[in-house]
């Protein structure tokens, strides 16, 4: 295999790269802070969850089903998603 990135990997981007109004499925959540991972998981921010990005500034706001979550934009950079409207 060559060293190029596969189309699947290319379609994964951080939540902060989405535009407000877009819908995406969480692929992975990475953080150097284990406590943050636990908090995000408790809020439903886990792989497989579908999120709707409501706003990006001054805080990132997403909705997951009936839940709305707000967090610092730096955290959005640690959440990797794939747009749900992309062809698979």
N, C-alpha and C positions, 0 to 999 in steps of 0.2 A: 504494500500500500504506500502511496505517496504521503507526504507530510501535510497535505491540504486538509482543511476542515470539511466535514461532511455537511450536506444540506440540512440534516436534522440539527446538528450543532449550531449551524449558522442561524437557525430560526429561534434559538434560545437567546433571550436578552434580559437585562435587568429591568425590574419594574420601573425604575426611574427613567428608562428609555422610552416607555410608552407615552402616548399623548392622553390627556384627560379625556374620558369618555370611552376608552378602549377596554375591551374585556379580554382576559387572559387566564390560562391555567398555570398554577405554580408547578414548576419542575423541580426546583431545589431551593433550600434556604441555607445560606452559609453565614457564619459569624464566628469571630474569635471569642465571643462571650457566650458560654453555655447557658447562662441565665436568660439571655435574650431569646435564644432558640426555644427555651421552655415557655417563655411568655408568649411568643408568637404562635407556638403550637397550641397553647391554651386558648388563643383567640381564633383558632381555625386556619391560621396561615401555614398550611402544611402542603407537601406535594400532592397534587391532584385537585386541590381546591380551586374553584373558579372565582376570580376577583374582578370587580368592575372599578377601574380607577376613576374616582370622582374629581379629585384635584391633586395638583402637584406642589403648590406653594400657598401659604407659608409652610404648611404641613402636608404630607402625603395622606390622602384619605381614600380608602377603598371600602367597597361593600362586598360582603360575602353572604349571600342569602339575605337573612333578616338582620345581619350584624353590620355595623359600620365601625371601622377602625381607623384611627389617625395616629401617625407616627412621624418621626423625623425623616426628612428626605435621605439622609445617609443610610438609614435602615433599608429604604427601598432599593438601594444599590446592592444590597446583600440578598435580595429575593429575585430568583431567576424564573422567568415565565416564558410561555409560548402563546402567542395570540390564538384565540380559539377560532377565529374566522379564517386562519391560514389553511390552505390545502395541505393535506397530509400525504 
